[in-house]
Amino acid sequence: MYLHDSQPAREALIQAQVRNDRLQLLFRQSFFSVFGSALAAAMLSWICWERLEHSLILGWLGLLGASTTLRLIMLITYFRVPETARTPERWETTYWATLVLSAGIWGSGALALMQAGDLLIQTLVLLFAVGMSVSAVSCYSAYRSMTLVSIALVLMPCSIWLLLQPHTAQQGMAVASLIFAGFVVSATRKLCQAMERAFRLSREMEHAHRIAAHAAQTDELTGLQNRRAFFHRAEGVYETCKQAHLPLCALMLDIDHFKRINDCHGHQAGDEVLRQIGSVIRQSVRDADVSGRLGGEEFALLLANTPIEVARVIAERLRSAIADITCQHQEGVTASLGVAALNHLDQDLHGLLALADKALFRAKASGRNQTAVG
């Protein structure tokens, strides 16, 4: 179905796949983000432990620990659910909630540490906040909006507070951090666009490969498998049924007087007949069966796990359905069919098809528009 969708439908599908790819990348990168945030807070607290109130540090670490636990639960849950349930509609909002909570706690705690009035502490806190901003660029690279929100919540409170202080050193640090933030904003736009193009190109190439593979295996007129694809798949079905001692039947089908249709009514009429017969066969076979156009007006089917009696009934249904085809020319369309069963002896796929082919010749010699069993 994917191969035959219209251009808008294909575009919508590719867009959905790209969005899903972005979500998968986000979650794969998130373990570093979660542990990096907690580790940075722990290191900063350890460095500042002797210069700040312990209750402030412990309170901040406690809140960060709770938010980190929530994010870890989210990540573990995501990777445990089936892939079909890992949809952006279900997980993006959840991720946003945990990100805003964690970044908000980090930024608020950093601002509280800064207000202690120690220039060394302020410098250290700002350096760690800048480091967190750098990590946000790599961790949330698939989502520019998440990168910007994370930077805004972690870095901006400290930078704005420093900018409002009376000392030149504090204002200088604030200006430097804001300039850095400006460069990051520009870089995230380019990075996100590049990743979007890479995801899209990958999906478009995958789509083109599927179209090419489908075209190489499909008969253009009938939509059935071509000769090479039929034998490739039929070999596998044949071996499976033979080893498992399952019944297997081959069915050969030939359009009666097809040359006369082409000679009297033109090749366009003949092509239309082939298209309609291809449609009848596609609607008649099961997923486990193999069907294909072997060439000209000759078709073959391999019916897996099917006794000879059932195969004959299927053949008769096909013959009747073909006889009911409405054509542009006045003559009707009929087909002769031959059916043969696997005997599990020294026989290969080509031998089974040869038996069905012999039965087909008997059907044609007996007056056509009938089924013969080999």
C-alpha positions as CSV (number, residue, x, y, z in Angstrom):
1,M,0.0,0.0,0.0
2,Y,2.9,2.3,0.8
3,L,4.2,2.0,-2.7
4,H,1.0,3.0,-4.4
5,D,0.0,6.0,-2.2
6,S,-0.5,9.4,-3.7
7,Q,2.2,12.1,-3.4
8,P,0.4,13.9,-0.5
9,A,-0.1,10.6,1.4
10,R,3.6,9.6,0.9
11,E,4.7,13.0,2.1
12,A,2.5,12.7,5.2
13,L,3.9,9.3,5.9
14,I,7.5,10.4,5.5
15,Q,6.8,13.4,7.8
16,A,5.4,11.0,10.4
17,Q,8.4,8.7,10.1
18,V,10.8,11.6,10.5
19,R,9.0,12.8,13.6
20,N,9.2,9.3,15.0
21,D,12.9,9.1,14.2
22,R,13.5,12.4,16.0
23,L,11.7,11.0,19.1
24,Q,13.8,7.8,19.1
25,L,17.0,9.8,18.9
26,L,15.8,12.1,21.7
27,F,15.2,9.1,24.0
28,R,18.5,7.4,23.0
29,Q,20.4,10.6,24.0
30,S,18.4,11.2,27.2
31,F,20.3,8.9,29.5
32,F,23.4,11.1,29.1
33,S,21.2,14.2,29.7
34,V,19.6,12.8,32.9
35,F,22.8,11.6,34.5
36,G,24.8,14.6,33.3
37,S,22.4,17.0,35.0
38,A,22.5,15.1,38.3
39,L,26.3,14.7,38.1
40,A,26.8,18.4,37.4
41,A,24.7,19.4,40.3
42,A,26.5,17.0,42.6
43,M,29.9,18.3,41.6
44,L,28.9,21.9,42.0
45,S,27.5,21.2,45.4
46,W,30.7,19.4,46.4
47,I,32.8,22.3,45.3
48,C,30.6,24.9,47.1
49,W,29.9,22.7,50.2
50,E,32.2,24.7,52.5
51,R,31.0,28.1,51.3
52,L,27.2,27.7,51.3
53,E,24.5,26.7,53.7
54,H,24.1,22.9,53.7
55,S,20.4,23.1,53.9
56,L,20.2,25.0,50.7
57,I,22.4,22.5,48.9
58,L,20.6,19.5,50.3
59,G,17.2,20.9,49.4
60,W,18.3,21.6,45.8
61,L,19.8,18.1,45.4
62,G,16.7,16.6,46.9
63,L,14.4,18.3,44.3
64,L,16.8,17.4,41.5
65,G,16.9,13.8,42.7
66,A,13.1,13.6,42.6
67,S,13.0,15.0,39.0
68,T,15.8,12.8,37.9
69,T,14.0,9.7,39.2
70,L,10.9,10.8,37.3
71,R,12.9,11.1,34.1
72,L,14.5,7.7,34.6
73,I,11.1,6.1,35.1
74,M,9.9,7.7,31.9
75,L,13.0,6.5,30.0
76,I,12.7,2.9,31.3
77,T,9.0,2.8,30.5
78,Y,9.6,4.1,27.0
79,F,12.1,1.4,26.2
80,R,10.0,-1.3,27.7
81,V,6.8,-0.7,25.8
82,P,6.4,-2.2,22.3
83,E,7.8,-0.1,19.4
84,T,4.3,0.5,18.1
85,A,3.5,2.3,21.3
86,R,6.5,4.7,21.1
87,T,4.7,7.4,19.2
88,P,5.4,11.1,19.4
89,E,1.7,11.8,20.2
90,R,2.1,9.7,23.4
91,W,5.6,10.6,24.5
92,E,6.5,14.2,23.4
93,T,4.2,15.8,26.0
94,T,5.5,13.6,28.7
95,Y,9.1,14.3,27.8
96,W,8.3,18.1,27.7
97,A,6.8,17.9,31.3
98,T,9.9,16.2,32.8
99,L,12.3,18.4,30.9
100,V,10.7,21.7,32.1
101,L,10.5,20.4,35.6
102,S,14.1,19.3,35.7
103,A,15.6,22.3,34.0
104,G,13.4,24.6,36.1
105,I,14.7,23.1,39.3
106,W,18.3,23.3,38.1
107,G,18.0,26.9,37.0
108,S,16.2,28.0,40.2
109,G,18.7,26.2,42.4
110,A,21.6,27.8,40.5
111,L,20.1,31.2,41.0
112,A,19.6,30.5,44.7
113,L,23.3,29.5,45.0
114,M,24.4,32.7,43.2
115,Q,22.6,34.9,45.7
116,A,25.0,33.9,48.4
117,G,27.1,37.0,47.6
118,D,30.4,35.2,46.9
119,L,31.9,36.2,43.5
120,L,33.8,32.8,43.3
121,I,30.6,30.9,43.9
122,Q,28.8,33.1,41.3
123,T,31.5,32.3,38.7
124,L,31.4,28.6,39.4
125,V,27.7,28.4,39.2
126,L,27.7,30.4,35.9
127,L,30.3,28.1,34.4
128,F,28.3,25.0,35.3
129,A,25.2,26.6,33.9
130,V,27.0,27.3,30.6
131,G,28.2,23.7,30.6
132,M,24.6,22.5,31.1
133,S,23.6,24.6,28.1
134,V,26.3,23.0,26.0
135,S,25.1,19.6,26.9
136,A,21.5,20.6,26.1
137,V,22.6,21.3,22.5
138,S,23.9,17.7,22.0
139,C,21.2,16.0,24.0
140,Y,18.2,17.7,22.5
141,S,19.6,18.3,19.0
142,A,16.6,16.7,17.3
143,Y,14.3,19.2,19.0
144,R,15.5,22.8,18.8
145,S,12.6,24.1,20.9
146,M,13.7,21.8,23.8
147,T,17.2,23.0,23.5
148,L,16.2,26.6,23.7
149,V,13.8,26.1,26.6
150,S,16.4,24.1,28.5
151,I,19.0,26.9,28.0
152,A,16.4,29.5,29.0
153,L,15.5,27.8,32.2
154,V,19.1,26.9,33.3
155,L,21.2,29.8,32.1
156,M,19.0,32.8,31.8
157,P,18.0,33.3,35.5
158,C,21.7,33.4,36.5
159,S,22.7,35.6,33.6
160,I,19.9,38.1,34.1
161,W,20.5,38.3,37.8
162,L,24.2,39.0,37.2
163,L,23.4,41.6,34.6
164,L,21.3,43.5,37.2
165,Q,24.2,43.6,39.8
166,P,26.2,46.8,40.4
167,H,29.7,45.4,39.8
168,T,31.4,45.4,36.4
169,A,32.7,41.8,36.9
170,Q,29.3,40.4,37.4
171,Q,27.8,42.4,34.5
172,G,30.7,41.2,32.3
173,M,30.1,37.6,33.1
174,A,26.4,38.1,32.3
175,V,27.1,39.7,29.0
176,A,29.5,36.9,28.1
177,S,26.9,34.2,28.9
178,L,24.3,36.1,26.9
179,I,26.6,36.3,23.9
180,F,27.3,32.6,24.2
181,A,23.5,32.0,24.4
182,G,23.1,34.0,21.1
183,F,25.6,31.8,19.3
184,V,23.9,28.7,20.6
185,V,20.5,29.8,19.4
186,S,22.0,30.3,15.9
187,A,23.8,27.0,16.0
188,T,20.8,25.0,17.2
189,R,18.8,26.3,14.2
190,K,21.4,25.0,11.7
191,L,21.9,21.8,13.6
192,C,18.2,21.0,13.8
193,Q,17.7,21.8,10.1
194,A,20.6,19.5,9.2
195,M,19.2,16.7,11.2
196,E,15.8,17.2,9.8
197,R,17.2,16.9,6.3
198,A,19.2,13.8,7.2
199,F,16.2,12.1,8.6
200,R,14.1,13.0,5.6
201,L,16.7,12.0,3.1
202,S,17.1,8.6,4.8
203,R,13.3,8.0,4.7
204,E,13.1,9.2,1.1
205,M,15.9,6.9,0.1
206,E,14.2,4.0,1.9
207,H,11.0,4.8,0.0
208,A,12.8,4.9,-3.3
209,H,14.5,1.6,-2.6
210,R,11.2,0.0,-1.9
211,I,9.7,1.3,-5.1
212,A,12.7,0.1,-7.1
213,A,12.6,-3.4,-5.4
214,H,8.8,-3.6,-5.9
215,A,9.2,-2.7,-9.6
216,A,12.0,-5.2,-10.1
217,Q,9.8,-8.0,-8.7
218,T,6.4,-7.0,-10.2
219,D,4.8,-7.6,-13.6
220,E,3.8,-4.1,-14.8
221,L,0.6,-5.1,-16.5
222,T,-0.9,-7.5,-13.9
223,G,0.5,-6.4,-10.6
224,L,1.6,-10.0,-9.9
225,Q,5.1,-11.2,-9.3
226,N,7.2,-11.5,-12.4
227,R,8.9,-14.8,-13.4
228,R,12.1,-14.3,-11.4
229,A,10.3,-13.1,-8.2
230,F,7.8,-16.0,-8.5
231,F,10.5,-18.7,-8.6
232,H,12.5,-17.0,-5.8
233,R,9.6,-17.0,-3.4
234,A,8.1,-20.3,-4.6
235,E,11.4,-22.1,-3.9
236,G,11.1,-21.1,-0.2
237,V,7.4,-22.1,0.1
238,Y,8.2,-25.4,-1.7
239,E,11.0,-26.4,0.6
240,T,9.0,-25.4,3.7
241,C,6.0,-27.6,2.7
242,K,8.2,-30.5,1.6
243,Q,10.2,-30.6,4.8
244,A,7.1,-30.2,7.0
245,H,5.2,-32.8,4.9
246,L,2.5,-30.3,4.2
247,P,0.2,-30.6,1.2
248,L,1.3,-28.3,-1.7
249,C,-0.3,-27.8,-5.1
250,A,0.8,-26.0,-8.2
251,L,-1.7,-24.4,-10.6
252,M,-0.9,-23.4,-14.2
253,L,-3.2,-21.0,-16.0
254,D,-3.3,-20.1,-19.7
255,I,-5.7,-17.7,-21.4
256,D,-7.5,-19.4,-24.2
257,H,-7.0,-18.0,-27.7
258,F,-5.1,-15.0,-26.4
259,K,-3.2,-14.5,-29.7
260,R,-6.6,-14.2,-31.5
261,I,-7.6,-11.4,-29.1
262,N,-4.4,-9.5,-29.9
263,D,-4.7,-10.1,-33.7
264,C,-8.3,-9.2,-33.9
265,H,-8.7,-6.5,-31.4
266,G,-5.2,-5.1,-30.9
267,H,-2.6,-5.4,-28.1
268,Q,-4.4,-2.7,-26.1
269,A,-7.4,-5.1,-25.7
270,G,-5.0,-7.9,-24.9
271,D,-3.3,-5.8,-22.2
272,E,-6.7,-5.0,-20.7
273,V,-7.4,-8.8,-20.5
274,L,-4.1,-9.4,-18.7
275,R,-4.8,-6.6,-16.2
276,Q,-8.2,-8.0,-15.4
277,I,-7.0,-11.5,-15.0
278,G,-4.2,-10.3,-12.7
279,S,-6.8,-8.6,-10.6
280,V,-8.9,-11.8,-10.4
281,I,-5.8,-13.8,-9.3
282,R,-4.7,-11.2,-6.7
283,Q,-8.2,-11.3,-5.1
284,S,-8.3,-15.1,-5.1
285,V,-4.9,-16.0,-3.5
286,R,-4.1,-16.0,0.2
287,D,-1.0,-14.4,1.8
288,A,0.7,-17.7,2.1
289,D,0.3,-18.5,-1.7
290,V,2.6,-17.5,-4.4
291,S,1.3,-16.2,-7.7
292,G,3.0,-14.8,-10.8
293,R,2.9,-14.2,-14.5
294,L,5.5,-16.4,-16.1
295,G,5.3,-14.8,-19.5
296,G,2.8,-13.9,-22.2
297,E,-0.6,-15.3,-21.3
298,E,0.8,-17.9,-18.8
299,F,0.3,-17.7,-15.1
300,A,1.3,-19.9,-12.2
301,L,0.2,-20.3,-8.6
302,L,1.7,-22.2,-5.7
303,L,-0.9,-23.1,-3.1
304,A,0.7,-23.7,0.3
305,N,-0.8,-26.3,2.7
306,T,-3.6,-27.1,0.3
307,P,-4.8,-30.6,-0.6
308,I,-5.4,-31.4,-4.3
309,E,-9.2,-31.4,-3.8
310,V,-9.2,-27.8,-2.4
311,A,-6.7,-26.7,-5.2
312,R,-9.2,-28.0,-7.8
313,V,-12.0,-26.0,-6.2
314,I,-9.8,-22.9,-6.2
315,A,-8.9,-23.5,-9.8
316,E,-12.6,-23.8,-10.8
317,R,-13.4,-20.6,-9.0
318,L,-10.6,-18.8,-10.9
319,R,-11.9,-20.2,-14.2
320,S,-15.4,-19.1,-13.5
321,A,-14.3,-15.6,-12.4
322,I,-12.2,-15.2,-15.5
323,A,-15.2,-16.3,-17.7
324,D,-17.2,-13.5,-16.0
325,I,-14.7,-10.8,-17.0
326,T,-16.3,-8.0,-19.1
327,C,-14.2,-7.0,-22.0
328,Q,-14.3,-4.2,-24.5
329,H,-14.4,-6.7,-27.4
330,Q,-17.4,-8.8,-27.9
331,E,-15.7,-12.1,-27.4
332,G,-15.5,-13.4,-23.9
333,V,-12.4,-14.5,-22.1
334,T,-11.8,-18.0,-20.9
335,A,-8.8,-19.8,-19.4
336,S,-7.6,-23.4,-19.1
337,L,-6.0,-24.6,-15.9
338,G,-3.9,-27.5,-14.8
339,V,-3.4,-28.6,-11.1
340,A,-0.8,-30.9,-9.6
341,A,0.1,-31.9,-6.1
342,L,3.5,-32.4,-4.4
343,N,4.2,-36.1,-4.0
344,H,7.1,-35.7,-1.4
345,L,9.3,-38.0,-3.5
346,D,12.3,-37.1,-5.7
347,Q,10.8,-34.0,-7.1
348,D,11.7,-30.4,-7.2
349,L,9.7,-27.2,-7.8
350,H,10.2,-27.3,-11.5
351,G,9.0,-31.0,-11.5
352,L,5.8,-30.0,-9.7
353,L,5.2,-27.1,-12.1
354,A,5.9,-29.4,-15.1
355,L,3.1,-31.8,-13.8
356,A,0.7,-28.9,-13.6
357,D,1.8,-27.8,-17.0
358,K,1.0,-31.3,-18.5
359,A,-2.4,-31.1,-16.9
360,L,-2.9,-27.7,-18.5
361,F,-2.1,-29.1,-21.9
362,R,-4.7,-31.8,-21.4
363,A,-7.3,-29.2,-20.4
364,K,-6.5,-27.3,-23.6
365,A,-6.6,-30.5,-25.7
366,S,-10.0,-31.4,-24.2
367,G,-11.6,-28.2,-25.5
368,R,-10.3,-25.4,-23.2
369,N,-12.1,-23.4,-20.6
370,Q,-11.7,-26.3,-18.0
371,T,-9.5,-27.5,-15.2
372,A,-7.5,-30.7,-15.4
373,V,-5.8,-32.4,-12.5
374,G,-2.4,-34.1,-12.9
